[in-house]
Amino acid sequence: MRFALSEEQAELASTVRGLLAKRADSAAVRAASVSPAGHDEALWATLCEQIGVAALAVPEAYDGVGAGFFETAVVLEELGRSLAPSPLLATTIATQALLAGGTEEACARLLPRVAAGEIATLAVGDGPVLDGDRAATVLAIRGDDLVEVTGAAATWAESMDQSIRLARLDLSEATLDVVGDGVAAAARAELVAAASAAALAVGLCDRALGMTVDYSRERVQFGRPIGSFQALKHRMAEVFARTELARSASWAASYALAEGAADADFLVRSAASYALEAAALAAAECVQLHGGIAITWEHDAHLVLKRAHALAGLGGAAHRHRAAVAL
């Protein structure tokens, strides 16, 4: 099946891209990544209040837009292109986990706050937690239960990609209140995390390819732009082809996940596997084709490379997704 964005979805992507172009250039991304909040709080407020990104997948009954996960994935792709640090990934995973396993009382109490822009996160296991030190709503999987965490001690955890905020949570003194089915919540969260990482990876591929093509037109060697050399054309064409295939796989997976399709698991794992490897290739080619300048702190190529590595960890390793697919 061939997927294409609807007029409304294309307008959503265009609106988010336009805002990020104005408010999340290279300097802004770098500043936001090392700020106390870890992201541009004013930009996050604008995304939530004027575009409603946090409310897209929240049902109207809980003060959300009621659009679905696919529309959230459209926004995530744009965020991936800009490299802007954002709480949307963590909030999306927590929201979907709550919708899948939370009680009616918990959904009615927590989701309106999330739709309004309150940062949420989900802790699975004892590892680092996305936005764990800045989330107002913290959920966790404990055994077969989905619990709401109050009073956890959070410590910032250093990561390779400074634009993705991680923290370690100490729950020893925290209050844990059961708010739903942890098995259903965890299953949904795993697929949403993988599909979200795929969407971010597609955006990253676009960013890496655009940077590389632009540079190849400007950089001159032997009296010619390096983009005119056939060998480099082939390498950039390969990245372009892989990016377009990754986008198709990502859209198909996100749509299936939003609609609850029977083949959602297969499509999500296939998309994550392909998109994450495409991002790794795009980032590597971006660094190599820029040459020595790409390994300097001042150049954005290192931001692209770090994000590609980070997504491989957040979305699950590509080979693990392939191993989990039933053939």
N, C-alpha and C positions, 0 to 999 in steps of 0.2 A: 504494500500500500504506500502511495506517495503522500507525504504530509506537506502542508503549507500553512502559514499563519493566516488566520482570518483577518479581516480589516481591523477589528478591534485589537487583536493581539499584535498586529504590526504597528498600530498606533501606540500601544503600550511600550513596545520595544523602542520605538523612535523617541518617545517622550523621555524614557529613562536614559537613553543614550545621549540625548541632547543635554539633559541635566548633568550627567556625569562629565560630559565634555567641558562644561563650564566650571564645575565644582570639584572635579577629581582628576586634574592633570598630574603630571609626574611629581611636581613639588608638593601638591596637596596630599597625594597618596603617601609620600615619604613622611611628611609632617604628621599625618593622622596615625600612621603605623607606630610611631614612637611617642604619641601623646599619652597622657594618663588614662584616658578612656580607651585608647587603642583604635579608635575610629573617629571620624568627623561627626560629632553629635548633632551639629546643625544640619548637615547633609542627611543624616538618618531621620531627623525630625521632618525634613522636607519630603523625603521619600515616603514616609508614613502618612503625613498629614495631607499632602497635595496629590500624591499618586496612590497611596493606600497599599504599598507593597506588602506590609505585614498582615493586612486584612484580606488579601486576595483569596487565600485558600480557607479562610474561616467562614463557616456558613452564616447566612444572614440572621439566623436565629440567635447567633452569638455576636451580633453587631459587626459581622464581617461583610465582605463584598460578595462572597458565595460563588466566586469564579471557579477556582479549583487549583490543583497542584501544577497543571500545565502552565498556567499564567505566571505562577511563581518561578517556574523553570525559565521562562522567557526573560524575567528580570535577572535571574542568576546568571544567565549567559551574558547579559550586558555588564553586570558587575565583574564577571570574569575577564571581559575585554578591557575594562578600565583598570583592573587590579586594585580597585578601591576596597579598603578593609570595611567590612560591614557585618552587623549581627544577624543579617537575614538568614544565613545558612543555619546557625544554631537555633534560631527562632523557628524556622521552618521545620526542622527535624522534631523539635519539642512539640510544636503544634500538631503535626501529623501523628505523633505518638499518642498525644492526648485524645485526638479524635478517634483513633483506632481502639484505644484501650481504656480511656477515662470514663468515669461515671458521669451521668447527666449533671449532677451537682457540681462536680469539678469543672466540667466544660463550661457550664453556665457562669461559674465564678471566675475562671481564669482566662478563657478565650477572649472576652470583650477587652480585657486589659492588654492582651497580646495584640489584638487587632488595632488598638489605639497606639501601639508602638512600644509597649513594654518588652524588654528583651527577655527571652526565655531560653532555656537550655535543657538538655537531657544527658544525664550521666549513665553510661553503660559500663559496668566493670569498675576497676580501680585506676584506670589510666587518666591522662589529661582530658579535661572537659572543655569543649568550645565555649568561649566567653563565660567560663565558670566564675570569674571574679567580678563580673559586671552585670550578670543576669539578675533580674528582680524575681523571676519565676524559675525555680530550679526543680526539675523532676529527676527521678532516678529509677532504675530497674533494680529491684532487690528481690532475688528469688523469682517467684511467680507474680510479684506485685509491682504495680506502678505506684511510686510514692512521691509525695510533695515534700521537699526538703526545706526546712526553716532553720536558720542559725548555723549553717555550715561555715567553717573557716576556709577561706579561699586564698591560695598562694599562686601568684603568676608563675607560669612555666615557660621557660625560654624555648623558642622554636626557631627552626631554620628560616621560615618565612615570617618576617615581623608583621606582615599585614594580616596574619591569621592568629587571633588571640586564643591562647590556651591557659588553663589554670588547673591546679590540683586541689581537690576538695577533701577536707577532713570532716567526716561525718560523725566522729566519735561523740561530739557534744550536741549534735544537731537533732532536731525533732523530725521524725519521719511519719507522715500520715498517709495511709493507703488511700489512693484515689482511683484505682482501677486495676485492670488486668495487665500485668507486666509482660506476659507472653505475647499477646496481641500487639501491645505497644512496641516491644522490641523488634518483632518481625517487620512491622511497618517502618520503624525508624531505620532499620538496616537498608531497606530498599530505597527509602527516601534519601538517605545519605548518599547512596551510590548514584542515584539519578541526579541529585543536586551536584555532586562532584563532576559528573559527566557534562552537565550544562555549563558549569564554571570552566571546565577544560576546553569546551568548544569555543567559548569566548576568548580564552587564553590563546588558543591556536590562531584565531583571527588577529589578535594583537601581535603575536610573534611574527606571523606572516606579513602583516602590514608594515611592521618595523623593518623587516628584512628586505622586502621589495623596495621600499622607499630608499633605503641605504644603498641598494644595488644600483639604483638610478643615479645616485649622487657620487658614489665612490668611483674614481677613475684610476685605472692601471693600464699601462702600455697605450695610453692615449684613448682609451675607450671606457665607458661605464662598465663596471664588472657585471652588471645585469645582462649585458649583451653576449657574455660567454655562454656557450651552449650547455656546458656542464653545470653551471650554476642555475640556468633556466630549468633544467631537468630536476634539480633538487628542490627548487621553489615550487615547481609544478606538482611534485610529489606531496609536499606539505599541503598545497591547496586541495588536492584530491582527497587526501586523508581528512582534512578539515571538513569538507563537504559531506563525506561519508559519515563522519562522527556526528555532524549536526543532524543528519537524517536519522541516525540511530538514537540520538538523544531525544529528539522530538517524538519519535515513535514510542520510546520507553516512557517518557513523561506523560504522554497521552494515555497509554495503557494503564499507568499507575493511577492517573486521575480518574479513569473510567472503571477501575477495578476489573480490568480484562483478565481472562484466565491465563494468558501468556505474559502477564506483566513481569513475573520473576525472570523469565528467560530474556525478555527484551531489555530489562534494566541491567541485568548482569552482562549481557552482550554489549550494550551501549557503554557501560562503565569501563569494561575491558578495552574496547576499541578507542574510546575518547581519551582515556588516560594515557594510553600508549601514543596516540596521535599528539597529545600535548607534550609528552617527553621528546618526541621527534622534532616538533616545531620549536621547542625551546633550545634543543641542542643545535639545530640548524641556525637558529637566530644568533646564538653565540659564535658559532664557527664562521658564518658568512659575514659577520661584522668584524671578525679579526681581533686584533689585540685590544681595541677600544672596548670590546664587550666584557672584558674581565676587570674593568675599572669600576669603582664604587659610583662614579658620576653617571655611568650609562645605565639605562633601564633594562638592559639585557639580563643582568643578574637578578632583577626582580621577577622576570619571566621564568628564569630557570628555577629559582627558589619556589615559586608558586606551583610549577609543574611537579616538583618533588613533594611538596606539601599535599597536593591533591591526591597523589598516589597513596598517601597514608590515610587521608580523611575518607576517601571513597572506597578503600579496600584495594589491595594489590590486584592488578589485572589477571595474573595467573590464578589467583584464588577465585575470582568470579568465573573464569573459564572452567575451573575444576568443579564449581558448584552447579554448573548447567547440566541438566539431564539430557543426554543425546539419544 
